[in-house]
Amino acid sequence: MKLSEFAINLDKLQDNKFQLNDRLIAKMISAVEENGMDFSDLLEKVYLSKFPTGSLGKVLGVTGAPGVGKSTFVNNLISRFSSIGLAVAVLAFDPSSRKTGGAFLGDRIRCSESIRESSAYFRSMSNKGTYGGLSLACLSAIRILTLGKFDVIIVETVGVGQNEVDIAEVATKVVYMLDSGSGDSIQTEKVGIMEIADLYILNKSDLYSNTNLEMALNDAVLGHHKDASKVPRVLSMNFKATEAIDAAFFEIRSLLQL
């Protein structure tokens, strides 16, 4: 895509009479992902002209270690946001191969059912070998989706460690997921990722009854948030139970003020 075509498409995104389509959005995200600063600079200029504060709207970050259940959680969120009439977009990041540069974009497989049953837009993206849990094109992709008038944008990071906290820079609110069967009280005391979340989810509680970890996590969250009125909630969840998903969704709607 040429820069002039990209500029025309930016105008289309802001035209209320123009019917958006996934193909146009995909092409624009690919342009900022592959072609560097010229596209990103133009996008930033147009975006700030419409949103002078630089606000990114309702952006929900979902992060946590590999295999903790992020994609399954996002799959459930897609259907629930869509059921209340909200336009949902998802950016799901996967790690790229050090050998080939490619990525196995498995998040789309786990979310295929919800995508098919809703009008949600889903984009799998490689992190392009960067650290932090996202890619350099993430902010630009969010801006494109915001201009495209999506009500909620969900950003799912790659599996992260304690220092990979880039999601805090782009998300309005962050959900941090942990596995009930892993870690110990020492892990919950570590700084970094433990400090950025607005909601903590201790997943797979049906498989592991880890009350010690749950208690330690609650204590650690209290320790990282000195203002008692702003202490995030900790939910012990089983995502096979509809009630558990509904409880998490209720918390997220409250956080995003939806």
N, C-alpha and C positions, 0 to 999 in steps of 0.2 A: 504494500500500500504506500502510495506517495504521500508526502506531507500535506499537499493541497487537498487530496481526497480525504485524509484524516480530518482536516479542518471542516470540510463539508459535512462529514459524518458527526462531528461534534455539534454542529448546528442542528442536525436531525434529532440528536438525542434530546435537545432542549425544546424541540417543536412539539407542542401538545397534540397537534393534528397528525403527526407522523406515527405510523404504526411500527413499533419496535419489533425486531425479530432477533432470534438468538444468533443467527449467522452474522449480522452486522456487529453485534456486541463482541462475538468471538474474534472477528477480524481486527477490531480495534484493540482488544487486549493483546492479541498476537503482535500487533504493530509496536506497542510500547514494550512488549516482552523481548522482541527481536531487534529493534532498530535504534535503541539507545535514547540519548538525551533530547534530540530535536522534538520527538513526539511527546515525551514527558514534559518538556518545557512549555510547549504549546498547550497541552492539556492542563497544566497547572495554571497558566495565565487565564484560560477560559473558565476554569473551575473557580478561581478566586474572584473573578468578575461576578460570578453568580452567588458564591458563598464567601464573602470578604473575610470572615473569621476563620475560614479553612475547615469548618465543621464537616465531619464525615457522616453525620446522621446516625442511624441505628445500626451499628456494626458490632456483632457479637463474636468475640474470639473464643475458640474452643481449643485447649491445649492440654498436654500431658504426655507421659511416656509412651513408647510404642506398645501397641496391644492393649491399651487400657480401656478401649471401647469408644473412642472419639467418633469414628465414622458411624457406628450403630446409633450413637446419641444424635448426631447430626441428621441421620435418616429419619429419626422420630420427630425431630424439631421441624423438618421441612413440612411434613404432613400436617402438623399442628398449626404452624403459622398459616399455611394455605387454607386450613379449615375455617379460620376466622377472617378470611378475605384479604390477607396481606400478600403482596408480591415479594417473593423470596429469591435471593441469589446466594449461591454458595461458591466460595473459592477454597478448594481443598488442595493442600500442598503435600507432595511426596518427595522423598530424597532422590537425587539423581545419582546415576552410576558413576563412580570415579573412572571406570574404564571406557564406557561408551558415551557418557553424558546424558543418556536417556533415563527415563523413569518408568516404573511400573505404576500406573495410575489406578490403584486398586480401590480408592475411595468411591469412584463412580459405580463400581460393581455393587458395593454395599448399599449405596443410596439409589440404585436404579429403580426400585419399586416406587419410592416416594416421588422421584422425578417424573416417572411415567404417569402417576395419578394426579399430579398437580401441574401448575404452570410455572414451576420453579426453574430458574436458570442455574445450571451447574457447570463449573469450570474446574477441571483438574489441572494443576500446574506443577512443574518441576521446581525445586528450590534452586536449581542451577549451581549446586555445590556451595551455596552460601550458608553461613551459620546464622542462628537466631530463630529458626523454625519457619521462615517464610522465604521470599525471594525479593530481589531488588525491584521487581515490577509490581509488587503487591499494592503499594499505595496508589499507583496509577490505575490499576485494575479496579480498586475500590472507588476511585473518583469517577471512572467510566460508568460503573454500575449505579452510583449515586445520581449522576446526571441522567441515567436511564430510568430514574424514578422508581427504583425498587424500594420497598418499605423497610425491609430488613436484609442485611448482608451478613452472612455467616462465614467466618474465616477459620478454617481448620488447619492447624499447623502440622508439620511433620512431627514424629515422635521426638520429644525434647528432653534435655537434661536441665539441671538447676540454673544454669546461666543463660539459657536461650530464651530471652524475654522480649524479643522484638514485637510480639503481638500486642504488648502494652502500649506501643507507639501508634498503632493504627485502629485499635478496637475501642468502642465506647465502653463496653463491659467485657470482662474476661471470665470464662469458666475454666477452672483447673481441675482435671480429673486424675484420680489416683486409683490404684488397684488395691482392693482390700487384702489381697494375698501377698503383697510385696512391701518391702520397706520396714522400718521400725521407728521408734520414737525419735531416734537421732536424726533420721532423714527429714522429719517434719520441722526440725529446728533450723535447718539450713536456710540462708538468705537467698536472694535471687528470685526464682520463680515463685517461691512461697509468699512473696510480698506483693505480687501484682494482681491476684485474683479478686473478683467481686463475689464469686460463688465457688465453693469447693465441693466436689462430688467424689465420694468414696464408693467406687463402683464394685460390682460383683459380690455384694454382701450376701447373696444367696449361696455362694461357694465358700466364702471364708468369713467366719464370725470373728472379726478381729477388733474386739472392744478396746483393747489396749491402744491400737493404732488410732482408732476413732477418738479416744480421749486425748491422746497425745496431739493429734491434729487440731482438735478444738483448742487445746492449750497454746499450741504454736500460733494459731491464727489470732488469738487474743493478744499474744506477745508481740505480734507484728503490727497490730493496729491499736494504737494507744487511745484513740477516741472511741469510747464504748458504744456510742450511738452509730458508729459506722463499721462495726465488726461484721465481716461477711458471714453468711450462714454456711454450715457444713452439713451436707446431706449424705446419709448412708443409703445407697441405692441398689436396686436390683432391676436392671432394664428389661427383664423379661416380664415384669409386672406393669400393667397399664397404669396403675395408681402411682407408681414411682415416677414414670415419665410425666404424668400429669402434674405431680408435685414439683418436679424440676422446671417444667414449662411455666407453671404459675410464678415461680421465683424469677425466672428470666423475663417474663412479661413485666413484672414489677420493676426489675432492674432497668429495663429499657423504656419504662413508662409507656407501655402499649395497652 
